[in-house]
Amino acid sequence: GAGVSQSPRYKVAKRGQDVALRCDPISGHVSLFWYQQALGQGPEFLTYFQNEAQLDKSGLPSDRFFAERPEGSVSTLKIQRTQQEDSAVYLCASSLAVTSGYYNEQFFGPGTRLTVL
Amino acid sequence: GDSVTQMEGPVTLSEEAFLTINCTYTATGYPSLFWYVQYPGEGLQLLLKATKADDKGSNKGFEATYRKETTSFHLEKGSVQVSDSAVYFCALTADRGSTLGRLYFGRGTQLTVWP
């Protein structure tokens, strides 16, 4: 594919609803990252996959946030019982394998803007 | 933990003016340093990078030098254009350890260039 794609681009949810955000990485990219970008802030790390394995989920802000990548390609970020403070842009990025001592560029998708009313 | 502190904006300049956006970092080991740019309506794009001390990253007329002694990675451009108007983010990633792979971003600096 041409790049990282995310859907939906915009999502409005009522407080308490569950939402699911999708990320399609660049073909062949084994590493996939999720970031949260609040208004006027820089992106903050949420979680990271290498293939289907979730190697780091230390950035997830609460147990309402859950991410999966069951076949090592498409990933879904799920937020249960959404709260107003969850309103943000959720960014997905993919790269070749993460390797100690060498940086493989992360390519970012356009993001999903989530607004919780 | 690792972090990036970035000059607060917004920054407003006239076309052809000189640009500096300051960035300092805190990290253990030898992180890689980056500048990302977000143009209006578009996703984050890597602008330039430097992976070791004294390296200079450059792209599209922008430059930044990895200064370990001052833990800085300031972004510069000698003559800005209207098309450079965007939000610029300084970022780092560790070269090893439990946080390997994740990017740490500054809060971003909005640059507006007037003709």
Contacts between the chains, C-beta under 8 A, distances in Angstrom:
chain1	res1	chain2	res2	distance
A	4	B	43	7.7
A	31	B	101	6.5
A	33	B	101	7.2
A	33	B	102	7.0
A	33	B	103	7.6
A	35	B	103	7.6
A	40	B	107	7.1
A	40	B	108	7.6
A	41	B	107	5.3
A	41	B	108	7.3
A	42	B	4	7.7
A	42	B	6	7.6
A	42	B	89	5.3
A	42	B	91	7.6
A	42	B	105	3.3
A	42	B	106	5.3
A	42	B	107	4.8
A	42	B	108	5.2
A	43	B	44	7.3
A	43	B	89	7.6
A	43	B	103	7.3
A	43	B	105	5.0
A	44	B	105	7.3
A	45	B	102	4.3
A	45	B	103	6.8
A	45	B	104	7.3
A	48	B	101	5.6
A	48	B	102	6.2
A	55	B	101	7.9
A	56	B	98	7.4
A	56	B	99	7.5
A	56	B	101	7.4
A	56	B	102	6.8
A	59	B	102	7.4
A	91	B	43	7.6
A	91	B	44	6.9
A	93	B	44	7.9
A	93	B	103	7.9
A	95	B	101	8.0
A	98	B	100	5.9
A	98	B	101	3.7
A	100	B	95	6.9
A	100	B	96	4.7
A	100	B	100	6.1
A	101	B	95	5.7
A	101	B	96	6.7
A	103	B	32	4.7
A	103	B	49	7.2
A	103	B	51	6.2
A	103	B	93	6.1
A	103	B	95	7.9
A	105	B	46	5.6
A	105	B	49	7.9
A	106	B	46	7.8
A	106	B	103	6.5
A	108	B	43	4.7
A	108	B	44	4.1
A	108	B	45	7.4
A	109	B	43	5.9
A	110	B	42	7.3
A	110	B	43	4.6
A	111	B	43	6.5
